[in-house]
């Protein structure tokens, strides 16, 4: 189902949102980050997108990957759900861990 969080736009313009990971996660288990997936769902529109940890990390320098729905101006808070999964062949061995994952959201004003 995912963990719920909220994004709030206190400005007067709608925002086109982007998501990235601010710095490379700790990965002492050599997990293939292209096979670890972050699913984000906007709860009011049910728009769902899936990104790999690798793509979110490498897109950081360019500002991130675009989310489907704009965040409306003066919103009281829009709910999202986030969940993470990985492919069965993302690592070898009996266990693995990835840490220090900092999700970054940014927005640019939408000009009509």
PEGINOR-V801305 format. One record per pair of residues at least 6 apart in sequence whose C-alpha atoms are under 6 Angstrom apart, sorted by the first residue. I is the first residue (numbers start at 0). J is the second residue. If there is no record, write none. Layout:
# PEGINOR-V801305
i: (I	I)
j: (J	J)
This chain:
# PEGINOR-V801305
i: (1	1	1	2	2	3	3	4	4	5	5	5	6	6	7	7	8	8	8	9	10	10	11	11	12	12	13	13	13	13	13	14	14	14	14	14	14	15	15	15	16	16	16	16	17	17	17	17	17	17	18	18	18	18	19	19	19	19	19	20	20	20	20	20	21	21	24	24	24	25	25	25	26	28	30	30	31	32	32	33	33	34	34	34	35	35	35	35	36	36	36	36	36	36	37	37	37	37	38	38	38	38	39	39	39	39	40	40	40	40	41	42	42)
j: (80	81	82	80	81	79	80	78	79	76	77	78	76	77	74	76	72	73	74	73	72	73	72	73	72	108	70	71	72	108	109	69	70	106	107	108	109	69	106	107	65	66	105	106	63	64	65	66	104	105	63	64	103	104	55	59	63	102	103	55	56	101	102	103	101	103	98	99	100	97	98	99	97	95	89	90	89	52	53	51	53	85	86	89	51	52	84	85	50	51	52	83	84	85	49	50	82	83	48	49	81	82	47	48	80	81	46	47	79	80	79	78	79)
